[in-house]
Amino acid sequence: MVSHSLFLPMRAAPWRRRVSVPLLVLAVAALLFAAVAHSALHTHSFVNVDLWLGLALQADPSPWVHAPMAFVSAVHGTLGLTLLSSVVVLVLWSLNDRPWAIVFATTMLGEALVNSGLKQIFTRARPTFSAYAAELHSYSFPSGHSMAAAVFYGLLALWWCDRLPRSQARVGVWAVASAMTGWVGFSRIYLGAHFASDVVAGFAAGAAWLALMLVLFNRADSARGSVR
């Protein structure tokens, strides 16, 4: 009888494959994050784009656009994503997909801690042209909503794609995941909660964190397998 470790997922799980793709994503995303951070916070070459886009979106807000933006932003806040992630983990656990439940819970929890740490490192103030941002008391860089959405929908896309036999369907899944992540990020710019560079950095940090976790789980899985 073969015993199954919680860290030994099904054969199709992405962290059991070669880690070349996650390593590439990690490298590219980390470089993008570093470039945005340097441009936005040190050389200030992003300032014109940040101010132009932020002011343009604040100039003539439409109630028809504001409502869905406020909704998606609220749903993907700390409380909303904590509840969504908890539901996903419970569903995966009830489906006896414990490896994915562990990966999902660990990655999302780690993302929250990493984002909080990054905000404390960069200590960028929120935009001053928005009344919405004036009510927020945390730092701005990188966008927590954007980073969390990138990780959350990236994990969902990876889990779902493992169950799809056709590459065309997988493209559709990633398109939906990207659209949802983009919607969350844009909502933060539209509401004036973040500069555009905060959001881009959040996407990059989320992609880097997700790729790093896949690499780490691959290494842990391989190590446990070699011991067995």
N, C-alpha and C positions, 0 to 999 in steps of 0.2 A: 504494500500500500504506500503510495507516494504522499508525503506531507507537503502542504503548500504554505509557504511563507506569505505573510501579508505584503512583502516587498517583492514577490515573484509574480508579476501580473501575467495576463494572457499573452500568447505569442505575438499578437498583433500590436500590443501596446508600443507606442512610439519610442519610449525610453529603452526598449529592448533591441532596437535596431542600431545600425551604425550611427555614431554621434556626429558624423561629418556635417550634416545639415544644421542641427542645433548649434554646433560650434561656429559655423559660418554666420548664422543669424545672431549669435551672441557677439561675435566680433564686429559685425556691421552695425548692430544696434548700439553697442557700447561706443563705437566711434562716432555715430550720429549724435548720441547723447552728449558726448564730450564736445563735439563741434558746436552744438546748439548752446550748451552751457557757456562755452568760451565766447561765442558771438553775442549772446544775449546779456551776459553779466560782466564781461571784461572789456571786449572791444566795442560793445553796444551797437554792433552793425545790424542787429535785429530790431532796434528801437523804432525805426521808421515804419517797418511793417507792422509791428505790434500796435503802435499808436494809430496808424491809418486804419487798420482793420477794426480795431476796437471802437474807435470813434465813429466809423462808418456804420457799424452795426447798432451802436447806441443812438445814432442820430434820428432814426425814424422807425422805432419798434412797432411791429404789427401785432395786435392781440391774437391773430390767427396763427402767427409763428411763435409768439412768446409762450403760449399755453403748452404746446408739445415740447418745446425746449425746456421749460421749467419742469414739466412732468418727467422727462427722461433724466434730467439732472437730479431730481429728487430721488427717483428710483435707484439710481446708481451712486447715491451717497453712501456714507459709512454704514448707516443702519440698513438701508435697502439692500446693499450688496451682501452684508452679513447675513440677512435673512435669506436672500436668494442662494447664496453659497451653502448655507445650512440645509436648505431644502434639497439642493443638488446632492450634497454629501449623504443625506439620509436616504434619498432615492437610490443612489449607487450602492449604499450599504445594504438596503433592503433587497436589491437585485443580486446580492452576493458578489458584487463587483468591488470588493474591499480594496484591492490595490489602487483602483482609480479614485475611490473615496479618500484614501490616505493622501494620494498625490494632490487631489483637488484641495483638500483642507489645508495641507501643509503649504502648498504654493500660494494660496490666497492669504493665509495668515502671514506668511513671510513677506508677501507683497506689501501688506499694510505696514509692517515694521520697517521695511526698507524705504518706503515712501516717506514715512515720518522722519526717518533718519536723514534722508536727502534734503527734506525741507529745512531741517535744523542746520545742515551744513551750508546751504546756499542762502538761506534767510532772505529771500526776495519778497519785497512787499507786494501786496495786491494792487491791481490797477486803481488809480484814483479817480477815474472818470465814470465810475459806476456806483450807484447807491447800493446795488446788490452786494458788491465786493466790500463795501464799508461795514456790512453786517457780519463779515467773516473775520475770524481772529487767528487763523493759521497762515503760514507762509504760502507763497504762490508757486514756487518752482521746486519740483515739477508738479504738474496737475495730478492730484490723487485720483480724481474721477477717471481721467484718461488712462493712467497707468493700470488702475484696477480693472477697467473695462477691457483693456488689451489682454490682460491675464485671464480674466473670467471667460471672455468669448473665445480666446485662444484655446483654453482648456476644453470648453464645450465642443469646439470645432475638431480638436484632436480626438476626443472621445467618440464623436459621431462619425468621423471619417474612418475610424477603425472598423465600423460596421457597414460601410458602403463598399460594394465590390467595384463600382465603376468610377473612373477618375473624373468623368464629367459631373457626377453628383457631388464629388468632393470639392470640385471647383465652386459649385453652387453653395455649399456649406461655408466655405471660406469667404465667399462673396458676402453672404449674409452676416457672418461674424465681423467682417471688416466694416460693413455698412453700419452695424450697430455700434461698433467701437468709434467710428467716425462721427456718428450722430451724437454720442455722448461728449466727445471732445469738442465738437463744434458748438454744442449747447453751452459749454462753459465759456467759450469766447463770446457767443451771442449774449449771454446774460451779463457779461462783464466781470465774471469771477476770475478770469485768467487772461493773460496775454497769449497770443498764438504760439509763441516760443515755449511757454509753459506746457501747452498741450502737445506740441511736437516732442518735447523732451519726455513727457509722460508716456506717449506711445513707445518711444525708443526704450525707456527704462522698463516698461512692461514687457516688451518683446525680449529684451536682454535677460530679465529675471525669469521669464518662462523658459527660455532656451537653457539658461544655467541650471534650472531645476531638472530639466530633462536629462542633461548631462550628468548631474549628480545622482539622480535615480538610476541612470544607466550604470554608473560606476558602483553604486551600492548593490545593485542587482547582480552585477558581474562578480563582485567580491563574495557575496553570499553564495552564488552559484559555484564558485571555485572551491569554497570551503566545503560545500556539500559533496 
